[in-house]
Amino acid sequence: AREAVAANKGRVIAVAQPHRYSRLNDLMDDFQSCFNEADSVFITPVYEAGETPIPGVDSAALVAGLKSRGHRSARAVEDRDALARTLAVEIDAGDIIVCLGAGDITRWAAGLAPAIEQERGAPSLSGAIPAGWRIGCLNRPISMMSRCLWNALMTACR
């Protein structure tokens, strides 16, 4: 992904959906340092998968940790509509959006282009989405996310 956007001066934008509070709790340190290769990171609410929330283990804690470890642009988003609103004003030609997680992030990714189109008020993708803009989705348990997986994904998305 990094090489693919470099030629067009685009950015890699990661959208991560943590899967389960217990998994996020157990791997918080790993997650807080594995997105530094992305230009921007958006963290969605935790996909609960039937679990009860753990106090202090949520998207806000993950974002705070990303920032404390030096990430320059990490933010929480409250839902898919908020993500579409934000990206509608931020994406540019050449950007790649990579959605990661194991919950309903696949549905978020599938509906993202039309939602951005609607936010921009354009009647068709040809006028709404800049040329070269792409969305990819890796639907796997985010506990599998590590620096190695992120680096592999960054390479595979070329």
Backbone bond lengths (Angstrom), bond angles and torsions (degrees), N, CA, C in turn:
res aa  C-N    CA-C-N  psi(-1)  N-CA   C-N-CA  omega(-1)  CA-C   N-CA-C  phi
1 A - - - 1.445 - - 1.521 110.49 -
2 R 1.321 116.02 -41.40 1.467 119.81 -178.89 1.528 109.99 -61.01
3 E 1.329 117.61 -46.28 1.462 120.47 179.86 1.524 111.34 -66.32
4 A 1.317 116.50 -35.87 1.466 120.23 -178.90 1.524 112.01 -65.18
5 V 1.310 116.86 -36.44 1.462 119.02 -178.68 1.525 112.72 -86.94
6 A 1.315 117.39 -21.38 1.461 120.63 -176.21 1.528 112.18 -61.06
7 A 1.324 116.93 -41.04 1.465 120.12 -178.01 1.523 112.15 -63.45
8 N 1.312 116.96 -30.74 1.467 121.71 -178.28 1.520 112.72 -103.86
9 K 1.322 116.34 8.70 1.465 121.77 -177.15 1.529 111.46 57.19
10 G 1.342 115.75 32.62 1.458 121.12 177.15 1.518 111.22 -85.76
11 R 1.316 114.48 -179.53 1.462 121.22 -178.67 1.518 110.12 -123.37
12 V 1.321 115.36 154.31 1.458 122.14 171.44 1.526 106.11 -97.84
13 I 1.335 115.65 121.01 1.463 122.19 -179.64 1.520 107.24 -115.10
14 A 1.323 117.11 117.96 1.462 121.94 179.79 1.521 109.73 -98.74
15 V 1.329 115.30 136.18 1.462 121.95 172.37 1.524 105.28 -121.08
16 A 1.320 117.18 113.75 1.467 121.40 -175.93 1.520 110.50 -115.81
17 Q 1.330 114.55 134.21 1.458 121.05 176.70 1.531 108.06 -114.39
18 P 1.342 117.29 103.23 1.464 118.67 177.98 1.530 110.31 -59.02
19 H 1.327 115.69 140.68 1.462 121.40 -177.20 1.521 109.21 -112.17
20 R 1.303 116.43 110.09 1.465 126.31 178.93 1.532 112.29 77.66
21 Y 1.312 114.99 136.38 1.461 121.43 178.46 1.527 110.88 -65.18
22 S 1.342 116.80 -41.57 1.463 119.70 -178.55 1.526 111.00 -62.62
23 R 1.315 117.84 -40.19 1.468 121.64 179.59 1.530 109.99 -67.35
24 L 1.318 116.61 -44.39 1.460 119.79 178.22 1.524 110.50 -61.68
25 N 1.317 117.22 -42.34 1.461 122.04 178.57 1.527 111.09 -60.20
26 D 1.324 116.08 -47.43 1.464 120.64 -176.84 1.529 112.89 -68.26
27 L 1.324 117.18 -30.02 1.466 120.95 -173.76 1.536 113.57 -116.90
28 M 1.331 116.55 17.77 1.457 120.55 -175.73 1.527 112.16 -53.97
29 D 1.322 118.40 -46.41 1.466 120.40 -178.62 1.523 111.60 -60.40
30 D 1.333 116.66 -42.18 1.465 120.16 178.82 1.524 110.97 -63.66
31 F 1.322 116.46 -45.74 1.467 120.10 -178.42 1.520 112.19 -64.23
32 Q 1.332 116.19 -34.12 1.462 119.75 -176.58 1.525 113.05 -71.67
33 S 1.313 117.26 -9.52 1.464 118.64 -179.92 1.524 113.45 -122.74
34 C 1.314 118.46 8.56 1.469 118.62 -173.78 1.523 115.11 -101.74
35 F 1.304 119.36 3.19 1.466 120.49 -177.18 1.527 113.83 -112.26
36 N 1.307 118.43 12.01 1.461 119.83 -175.19 1.518 113.98 -66.22
37 E 1.321 118.59 -16.21 1.463 120.87 177.28 1.528 112.46 -79.89
38 A 1.319 117.17 -15.22 1.472 120.61 176.79 1.522 109.01 -83.96
39 D 1.333 115.38 144.22 1.462 119.04 177.92 1.520 111.57 -72.08
40 S 1.326 116.24 -37.99 1.467 122.28 176.89 1.522 108.17 -136.99
41 V 1.327 115.32 147.36 1.463 121.24 177.61 1.519 108.34 -131.27
42 F 1.316 115.26 131.21 1.456 121.92 173.63 1.523 106.87 -116.35
43 I 1.323 116.59 127.85 1.463 122.00 179.90 1.519 108.06 -109.71
44 T 1.318 115.07 124.36 1.460 121.11 179.77 1.530 109.66 -86.35
45 P 1.325 117.66 170.35 1.458 118.87 172.32 1.538 110.44 -59.35
46 V 1.316 115.80 154.46 1.461 121.27 178.87 1.529 109.46 -63.65
47 Y 1.327 116.43 133.42 1.461 120.98 172.10 1.523 105.57 -79.67
48 E 1.311 116.66 109.34 1.462 122.27 -167.98 1.523 114.22 -67.65
49 A 1.321 117.80 -36.28 1.469 122.03 -177.75 1.530 111.41 50.37
50 G 1.327 115.29 41.19 1.462 120.63 175.94 1.515 115.33 85.64
51 E 1.314 118.35 -1.89 1.460 120.31 -178.77 1.525 111.82 -84.90
52 T 1.309 114.83 155.04 1.458 121.97 173.21 1.521 108.11 -84.44
53 P 1.339 117.98 137.78 1.468 119.48 178.97 1.526 112.01 -57.21
54 I 1.320 115.52 147.77 1.459 123.49 174.89 1.526 106.67 -105.84
55 P 1.326 118.38 123.09 1.468 119.97 -179.07 1.529 111.85 -53.50
56 G 1.329 116.14 132.06 1.453 122.01 178.07 1.520 115.24 80.93
57 V 1.332 116.39 0.68 1.466 120.55 179.70 1.522 107.05 -116.45
58 D 1.335 114.84 95.77 1.463 119.69 -177.03 1.515 109.79 -158.48
59 S 1.307 115.94 -175.92 1.463 119.95 -178.13 1.529 111.52 -63.01
60 A 1.325 117.70 -35.65 1.467 120.40 179.24 1.525 111.05 -63.18
61 A 1.321 117.62 -40.26 1.468 121.05 178.53 1.525 110.74 -66.68
62 L 1.314 116.76 -38.78 1.462 120.45 177.86 1.532 110.39 -64.74
63 V 1.324 117.14 -44.97 1.470 120.94 178.58 1.530 110.32 -62.40
64 A 1.320 117.51 -43.81 1.468 120.46 178.98 1.525 110.75 -59.81
65 G 1.314 116.74 -41.04 1.458 120.57 178.49 1.517 112.62 -67.68
66 L 1.326 116.70 -39.48 1.469 119.95 176.50 1.529 110.11 -59.19
67 K 1.308 115.72 -46.05 1.473 120.23 -179.48 1.528 111.29 -66.05
68 S 1.337 117.30 -40.44 1.462 119.59 -178.77 1.527 111.55 -67.86
69 R 1.321 116.50 -20.68 1.467 120.81 177.38 1.532 111.69 -97.42
70 G 1.328 116.35 13.23 1.447 120.46 170.22 1.510 117.89 100.11
71 H 1.335 118.04 3.99 1.466 116.30 178.95 1.526 109.23 -68.98
72 R 1.320 115.48 134.60 1.469 120.94 -173.44 1.514 113.98 -84.57
73 S 1.331 117.97 -18.76 1.463 119.36 -177.60 1.521 110.49 -149.93
74 A 1.304 116.57 81.18 1.467 122.52 177.84 1.521 108.25 -121.70
75 R 1.330 115.31 130.80 1.464 120.36 -178.44 1.520 110.65 -143.42
76 A 1.312 115.32 150.70 1.464 121.28 171.61 1.522 108.19 -89.41
77 V 1.324 116.13 146.36 1.462 121.48 172.48 1.519 107.24 -123.90
78 E 1.327 116.05 140.76 1.461 119.34 -172.85 1.519 113.84 -78.98
79 D 1.329 117.46 -28.47 1.463 120.20 -179.77 1.519 109.88 -166.94
80 R 1.333 116.31 179.80 1.471 119.06 -176.23 1.520 112.71 -66.49
81 D 1.329 117.98 -30.37 1.466 120.28 177.42 1.533 111.03 -66.61
82 A 1.322 116.43 -42.02 1.464 120.35 178.42 1.528 110.48 -65.00
83 L 1.319 116.91 -37.18 1.459 120.27 177.27 1.524 110.21 -63.18
84 A 1.321 117.43 -46.66 1.470 121.21 179.81 1.527 110.78 -62.16
85 R 1.344 117.69 -42.20 1.468 120.38 178.90 1.523 111.01 -60.94
86 T 1.317 115.83 -43.93 1.458 120.19 -178.41 1.523 111.33 -67.04
87 L 1.326 116.42 -47.84 1.465 119.55 -177.89 1.527 112.03 -67.72
88 A 1.313 117.25 -29.25 1.469 120.44 -179.31 1.524 111.63 -58.61
89 V 1.307 117.21 -31.11 1.464 119.77 179.83 1.526 112.78 -99.14
90 E 1.337 117.36 -11.16 1.461 119.89 -174.49 1.517 115.81 -105.86
91 I 1.327 119.11 -27.40 1.459 118.35 -174.79 1.517 111.66 -74.80
92 D 1.306 113.88 149.66 1.456 121.67 178.67 1.522 109.14 -131.90
93 A 1.297 115.50 168.00 1.465 120.84 176.03 1.524 109.19 -55.92
94 G 1.317 116.12 138.03 1.455 121.45 178.17 1.515 114.73 90.76
95 D 1.326 118.78 -9.93 1.461 121.27 179.84 1.531 110.78 -73.91
96 I 1.320 115.28 148.67 1.463 122.14 173.61 1.520 107.05 -122.29
97 I 1.337 115.68 131.24 1.462 121.52 175.98 1.521 107.26 -107.95
98 V 1.329 115.84 123.72 1.454 121.87 179.35 1.523 107.59 -113.38
99 C 1.334 116.49 118.26 1.463 121.93 179.17 1.519 108.60 -99.62
100 L 1.345 116.97 130.74 1.458 122.22 -175.76 1.519 110.42 -129.73
101 G 1.309 116.95 140.35 1.451 121.38 176.15 1.507 110.96 154.80
102 A 1.323 117.16 -176.59 1.457 121.38 -178.03 1.523 112.29 -131.26
103 G 1.302 117.59 7.34 1.457 120.85 178.87 1.509 110.24 -95.50
104 D 1.322 116.09 -124.95 1.465 119.74 -179.65 1.531 112.18 -96.52
105 I 1.330 117.22 21.33 1.457 121.41 179.90 1.524 111.61 -61.42
106 T 1.322 117.68 -27.34 1.465 120.21 177.41 1.519 110.36 -61.90
107 R 1.325 116.92 -41.62 1.467 120.28 176.90 1.524 111.11 -67.20
108 W 1.326 116.99 -38.40 1.463 119.87 176.13 1.522 109.14 -58.18
109 A 1.330 116.55 -49.27 1.470 121.16 -177.09 1.524 110.83 -63.48
110 A 1.327 117.32 -41.87 1.468 120.95 -178.56 1.525 111.75 -63.56
111 G 1.312 117.51 -32.89 1.456 120.71 -178.43 1.518 114.59 -96.68
112 L 1.322 117.42 1.24 1.456 120.24 -173.02 1.528 113.20 -68.66
113 A 1.315 118.33 -46.65 1.471 119.84 -179.13 1.527 111.74 -60.55
114 P 1.353 118.86 -48.75 1.464 117.79 177.59 1.529 113.38 -63.14
115 A 1.334 116.76 -34.10 1.472 119.68 179.30 1.525 110.93 -67.96
116 I 1.326 116.54 -39.71 1.471 119.88 176.84 1.519 109.38 -66.17
117 E 1.305 115.77 -41.70 1.475 120.79 177.31 1.525 110.35 -56.78
118 Q 1.317 116.32 -45.57 1.470 120.56 179.45 1.522 110.85 -64.51
119 E 1.325 117.18 -41.89 1.467 120.79 179.13 1.525 111.52 -62.51
120 R 1.299 116.10 -35.14 1.465 120.29 -179.95 1.518 111.86 -82.09
121 G 1.327 116.74 -8.65 1.452 120.64 177.62 1.510 114.13 72.11
122 A 1.311 117.10 23.08 1.466 120.75 -179.49 1.526 109.92 -96.04
123 P 1.308 117.93 142.08 1.452 121.61 -177.53 1.522 114.47 -76.37
124 S 1.335 117.99 -18.54 1.461 119.68 -179.48 1.509 109.44 -148.47
125 L 1.327 116.24 161.16 1.448 120.38 179.82 1.521 112.35 -59.21
126 S 1.311 117.62 -29.09 1.460 119.31 -177.14 1.526 111.94 -61.77
127 G 1.307 117.68 -28.20 1.460 119.73 178.98 1.505 113.59 -101.69
128 A 1.330 117.68 -15.14 1.453 119.82 -172.88 1.512 113.86 -95.53
129 I 1.301 116.00 -44.25 1.448 120.30 -172.85 1.519 108.90 -102.35
130 P 1.327 117.20 126.50 1.461 118.86 179.44 1.524 111.37 -58.20
131 A 1.309 117.09 146.89 1.459 121.49 177.48 1.518 109.47 -56.17
132 G 1.316 116.36 136.36 1.449 120.80 177.30 1.514 114.69 89.49
133 W 1.283 118.28 -4.59 1.463 122.23 -179.79 1.516 108.54 -76.00
134 R 1.341 118.80 132.83 1.460 122.17 -176.32 1.520 111.47 -136.73
135 I 1.347 114.80 152.72 1.464 121.48 174.77 1.516 107.42 -122.83
136 G 1.317 116.67 134.72 1.455 121.59 173.26 1.514 108.15 -128.25
137 C 1.324 116.85 155.81 1.462 120.02 -179.78 1.511 110.16 -137.10
138 L 1.314 116.27 127.84 1.456 122.78 172.78 1.516 106.26 -109.93
139 N 1.325 116.44 104.90 1.458 120.27 -177.56 1.518 108.84 -99.07
140 R 1.305 115.74 87.62 1.449 123.99 177.45 1.517 107.11 -140.72
141 P 1.344 116.78 156.17 1.467 117.51 177.04 1.516 109.97 -55.30
142 I 1.307 115.33 131.02 1.462 119.07 -175.74 1.522 111.05 -69.00
143 S 1.342 117.78 -9.87 1.462 118.61 173.67 1.517 110.04 -65.17
144 M 1.325 117.14 -20.32 1.453 120.88 177.23 1.522 110.86 -77.50
145 M 1.332 116.67 -12.77 1.459 120.41 -178.62 1.526 109.41 -67.09
146 S 1.263 115.62 126.96 1.458 122.48 175.75 1.512 106.89 -149.19
147 R 1.277 116.97 173.50 1.457 119.04 177.73 1.527 109.30 -59.14
148 C 1.330 118.23 -39.11 1.465 120.27 -179.79 1.520 110.96 -63.61
149 L 1.327 117.65 -45.38 1.462 120.58 179.81 1.520 110.18 -64.63
150 W 1.322 116.82 -43.90 1.464 119.54 179.87 1.521 109.92 -60.97
151 N 1.328 117.25 -44.86 1.458 120.00 179.11 1.519 111.26 -62.91
152 A 1.334 117.52 -40.12 1.457 120.56 177.56 1.526 110.74 -63.73
153 L 1.322 116.71 -41.36 1.447 121.06 179.04 1.525 110.47 -64.63
154 M 1.305 116.42 -42.82 1.457 120.07 179.58 1.528 110.74 -59.89
155 T 1.321 116.94 -35.08 1.464 121.52 178.97 1.526 110.47 -76.65
156 A 1.337 117.07 -43.06 1.460 121.62 -175.32 1.525 113.42 -68.09
157 C 1.304 118.39 -23.20 1.456 121.48 -176.22 1.526 113.06 -82.04
158 R 1.302 118.73 6.30 1.471 120.82 178.40 1.495 111.95 -61.36
